[in-house]
Amino acid sequence: MKWIIFAGLLGFSGFIHSQTLESFSKESSAESPVFMELYTSQGCNSCPPAETWISSFVDNKQLWQRYFPIAFHVTYWNYLGWKDPFSQRQFSKRQYKHLNALNIRQVYTPEFVVNGHEWRGWFERNVKQITELPSKDVGKLKVEISRSNLKAQFKPSDKNGLNSQDYKLYVSLIGSGYHTPITRGENRNKTLQQDFVALTLSGFNLNNNFSVSEALPAIPKSSKQAPKLAWVVWVEYKGKAIQAVGDWLSTPYL
């Protein structure tokens, strides 16, 4: 553990179709998912085992139904001699946002945040805390991405608060299947396999109808280097992920 110390394919109409970068639609169940955030860095020699573990979800039959893994590569280890090409300052800020919200006790890598709570079970190899995490009725999320336009609707259950200002929607394009040779830093002479890598992150406030209709930022050129892409969209309630949709893209570029 490395520490740093500072203060599916189902559309709305119910038919099966192919998800693509510019044509994506998905609807969740009402049950809460297991939303797993991994904060990591190619410059941290403690991170590869955690990344290997999260890569195991690529073949999980419940991926994009119950399990939603995403790896945010932080910037604060870039000074060690290797600049992580996937690192973004906004991902580091997101980790510190969890700290400020008391979702986590410290900032470190590798760090897991599951459904908005710090999870240390991976270090104890107690993965049953994940696989046996109970679900609850939180409400349904519907998402449609058409070219660069996003439309989303969340219907919270009565058990959640009904103030739309307490909710926020996030969209991330993720890449999988990377193999990166590392030539400097703590992981030099290693080739790292990495999946579920966040390439973009956009956040939107929900209106009074718990919906969003916004234009997405341009797709980064770096996404063309990804062997596999997926859209992941999730809703947070008071800073904690409660519902999500996602899926692989069968034809990433048209």
C-alpha positions as CSV (number, residue, x, y, z in Angstrom):
1,M,0.0,0.0,0.0
2,K,1.3,3.4,-0.9
3,W,0.2,6.4,1.1
4,I,0.2,10.1,0.5
5,I,-0.7,12.3,3.5
6,F,-2.4,15.7,3.0
7,A,-5.0,17.4,5.4
8,G,-25.7,-5.6,-21.5
9,L,-27.5,-4.3,-24.4
10,L,-31.1,-3.6,-23.5
11,G,-32.5,-0.3,-25.0
12,F,-35.4,1.8,-23.7
13,S,-37.8,0.1,-26.1
14,G,-36.8,-3.3,-24.9
15,F,-35.1,-4.7,-27.9
16,I,-31.5,-5.9,-28.3
17,H,-29.2,-3.6,-30.2
18,S,-25.5,-2.9,-30.6
19,Q,-24.0,-0.3,-28.4
20,T,-21.6,2.1,-30.0
21,L,-19.7,5.2,-29.1
22,E,-22.3,7.4,-30.8
23,S,-25.4,5.3,-30.2
24,F,-25.9,4.0,-26.7
25,S,-28.9,3.4,-24.6
26,K,-29.3,1.5,-21.3
27,E,-31.7,1.2,-18.4
28,S,-30.8,-0.1,-15.0
29,S,-32.9,-2.2,-12.6
30,A,-34.1,-0.5,-9.4
31,E,-31.6,-2.4,-7.3
32,S,-28.3,-0.8,-6.2
33,P,-25.1,-1.9,-8.0
34,V,-21.6,-2.5,-6.7
35,F,-19.8,0.6,-8.0
36,M,-16.1,0.2,-7.6
37,E,-13.6,3.1,-7.9
38,L,-9.9,2.3,-7.9
39,Y,-7.5,5.1,-7.4
40,T,-4.2,4.0,-9.0
41,S,-1.0,5.1,-10.8
42,Q,1.5,3.5,-13.1
43,G,4.1,5.2,-11.0
44,C,3.2,3.3,-7.9
45,N,4.7,-0.2,-7.4
46,S,1.9,-1.2,-5.0
47,C,-0.8,-0.7,-7.6
48,P,-0.3,-3.6,-10.2
49,P,-1.8,-6.3,-7.9
50,A,-5.0,-4.2,-7.4
51,E,-5.3,-3.5,-11.1
52,T,-4.9,-7.2,-11.8
53,W,-7.7,-8.0,-9.4
54,I,-10.1,-5.4,-10.9
55,S,-9.2,-6.7,-14.4
56,S,-10.8,-10.0,-13.3
57,F,-14.2,-8.4,-13.7
58,V,-13.7,-8.3,-17.5
59,D,-15.0,-11.9,-17.6
60,N,-17.6,-11.6,-14.8
61,K,-21.0,-12.5,-16.0
62,Q,-22.6,-9.8,-13.9
63,L,-20.4,-7.0,-15.3
64,W,-22.5,-4.0,-16.3
65,Q,-25.4,-5.5,-14.4
66,R,-24.2,-5.7,-10.8
67,Y,-20.5,-4.8,-11.0
68,F,-19.3,-1.4,-12.3
69,P,-15.5,-1.1,-11.9
70,I,-13.6,2.1,-13.0
71,A,-10.0,3.0,-12.5
72,F,-9.0,6.6,-11.9
73,H,-5.3,7.3,-12.5
74,V,-4.1,10.1,-10.3
75,T,-1.3,12.6,-11.0
76,Y,0.5,12.9,-7.6
77,W,3.0,10.1,-8.2
78,N,4.1,11.4,-11.7
79,Y,7.2,13.0,-10.1
80,L,8.7,9.6,-9.2
81,G,10.1,9.3,-12.7
82,W,7.2,8.0,-14.8
83,K,4.3,10.1,-15.9
84,D,1.2,8.0,-16.1
85,P,-0.4,8.7,-19.5
86,F,-3.8,7.9,-18.1
87,S,-3.5,10.3,-15.2
88,Q,-5.6,13.4,-15.0
89,R,-5.7,16.1,-12.4
90,Q,-9.5,15.9,-12.1
91,F,-9.2,12.3,-11.0
92,S,-6.9,13.3,-8.2
93,K,-9.4,16.0,-7.3
94,R,-12.1,13.4,-7.2
95,Q,-10.2,11.4,-4.7
96,Y,-9.7,14.4,-2.5
97,K,-13.4,15.2,-2.8
98,H,-14.1,11.8,-1.3
99,L,-11.7,12.8,1.5
100,N,-13.4,16.1,2.1
101,A,-16.8,14.4,2.2
102,L,-15.4,11.9,4.8
103,N,-16.1,9.0,2.4
104,I,-12.5,8.0,3.0
105,R,-10.0,8.5,5.9
106,Q,-6.8,9.0,3.8
107,V,-5.6,9.5,0.3
108,Y,-3.4,6.7,-1.0
109,T,-2.9,4.3,-3.9
110,P,-4.2,1.7,-4.5
111,E,-7.4,2.9,-2.9
112,F,-10.8,1.4,-3.5
113,V,-14.1,3.3,-3.0
114,V,-17.2,1.2,-3.2
115,N,-20.6,2.8,-3.4
116,G,-19.0,6.0,-1.9
117,H,-17.3,4.3,1.0
118,E,-13.6,3.4,1.5
119,W,-13.1,-0.4,1.1
120,R,-10.0,-2.0,2.5
121,G,-11.2,-5.6,2.1
122,W,-9.0,-6.1,-0.9
123,F,-5.9,-5.8,1.3
124,E,-7.3,-8.5,3.5
125,R,-8.4,-10.6,0.5
126,N,-11.9,-10.4,1.9
127,V,-13.7,-10.0,-1.4
128,K,-16.9,-11.4,0.1
129,Q,-17.5,-7.9,1.3
130,I,-18.1,-7.1,-2.4
131,T,-19.7,-10.3,-3.7
132,E,-22.1,-10.4,-0.7
133,L,-22.9,-6.7,-0.5
134,P,-26.7,-6.5,-0.2
135,S,-28.7,-4.6,-2.8
136,K,-31.5,-2.2,-2.0
137,D,-34.2,-0.4,-4.0
138,V,-32.7,3.0,-5.1
139,G,-34.6,3.7,-8.3
140,K,-34.0,3.3,-12.1
141,L,-31.6,5.1,-14.4
142,K,-32.2,5.5,-18.1
143,V,-29.5,6.8,-20.3
144,E,-29.2,7.6,-24.0
145,I,-26.2,8.9,-25.9
146,S,-26.7,10.0,-29.5
147,R,-23.5,11.3,-31.1
148,S,-22.4,13.9,-28.6
149,N,-25.8,14.4,-26.9
150,L,-26.7,12.9,-23.5
151,K,-30.2,12.4,-22.2
152,A,-30.7,10.7,-18.8
153,Q,-33.6,10.2,-16.4
154,F,-33.4,9.0,-12.9
155,K,-36.5,7.9,-10.9
156,P,-35.5,7.7,-7.2
157,S,-37.3,5.3,-5.0
158,D,-39.4,6.7,-2.1
159,K,-36.6,5.5,0.3
160,N,-34.3,8.2,-1.1
161,G,-34.5,11.9,-0.6
162,L,-36.6,13.7,-3.3
163,N,-34.5,16.9,-3.6
164,S,-32.9,16.8,-7.0
165,Q,-30.1,19.1,-5.7
166,D,-28.8,16.1,-3.7
167,Y,-28.2,14.1,-6.9
168,K,-25.6,14.4,-9.6
169,L,-25.0,12.4,-12.8
170,Y,-21.5,11.4,-14.1
171,V,-20.4,10.1,-17.4
172,S,-17.1,8.4,-18.2
173,L,-15.7,6.8,-21.3
174,I,-13.4,3.9,-20.2
175,G,-10.8,1.9,-22.0
176,S,-9.7,-1.7,-21.5
177,G,-7.1,-4.1,-22.7
178,Y,-4.0,-1.9,-22.3
179,H,-0.5,-3.3,-22.0
180,T,1.9,-0.5,-21.2
181,P,5.7,-1.1,-21.0
182,I,7.1,1.0,-18.1
183,T,10.7,2.3,-18.6
184,R,11.2,4.5,-15.6
185,G,10.0,4.9,-12.0
186,E,9.0,2.3,-9.4
187,N,7.5,-0.1,-12.0
188,R,10.4,0.1,-14.6
189,N,11.0,-2.9,-16.7
190,K,7.4,-4.1,-16.1
191,T,4.6,-4.3,-18.6
192,L,1.3,-3.4,-16.9
193,Q,-2.1,-4.8,-18.0
194,Q,-4.8,-2.3,-17.2
195,D,-8.6,-2.4,-17.7
196,F,-11.6,-0.1,-16.9
197,V,-9.3,2.9,-17.2
198,A,-11.2,6.2,-17.0
199,L,-10.5,8.4,-20.1
200,T,-13.0,11.1,-19.5
201,L,-15.2,12.3,-16.6
202,S,-18.1,14.7,-16.9
203,G,-20.6,15.7,-14.2
204,F,-24.1,17.2,-14.5
205,N,-26.6,18.4,-12.1
206,L,-30.1,17.0,-12.3
207,N,-33.0,19.3,-12.9
208,N,-36.3,19.3,-10.9
209,N,-37.5,16.4,-13.0
210,F,-34.4,14.3,-12.1
211,S,-33.3,14.4,-15.7
212,V,-30.3,15.7,-17.8
213,S,-30.1,16.8,-21.4
214,E,-26.6,18.1,-22.2
215,A,-23.9,18.0,-24.8
216,L,-20.9,15.8,-24.0
217,P,-17.3,17.1,-24.4
218,A,-15.4,15.9,-27.4
219,I,-14.0,12.4,-27.3
220,P,-10.3,12.5,-26.7
221,K,-8.0,11.2,-29.4
222,S,-6.3,8.9,-26.9
223,S,-9.5,6.8,-26.9
224,K,-8.6,5.5,-30.3
225,Q,-5.7,3.6,-28.8
226,A,-8.0,1.6,-26.5
227,P,-8.5,-2.0,-27.6
228,K,-12.0,-1.9,-26.0
229,L,-14.2,1.0,-24.9
230,A,-17.3,1.3,-22.7
231,W,-19.6,4.0,-21.6
232,V,-20.3,4.1,-17.8
233,V,-22.9,6.5,-16.4
234,W,-23.9,6.7,-12.7
235,V,-25.9,8.7,-10.3
236,E,-24.6,9.9,-6.9
237,Y,-26.7,10.9,-4.0
238,K,-24.9,13.3,-1.6
239,G,-21.6,12.3,-3.1
240,K,-22.1,8.5,-3.0
241,A,-22.7,6.4,-6.1
242,I,-26.1,4.7,-5.9
243,Q,-27.1,3.6,-9.4
244,A,-25.3,3.0,-12.7
245,V,-25.5,1.7,-16.3
246,G,-22.7,0.7,-18.6
247,D,-21.7,-1.5,-21.5
248,W,-19.0,-2.4,-24.0
249,L,-19.1,-0.6,-27.3
250,S,-19.2,-3.1,-30.2
251,T,-18.0,-0.6,-32.9
252,P,-16.1,2.1,-31.0
253,Y,-15.5,4.3,-34.1
254,L,-17.9,4.6,-37.0
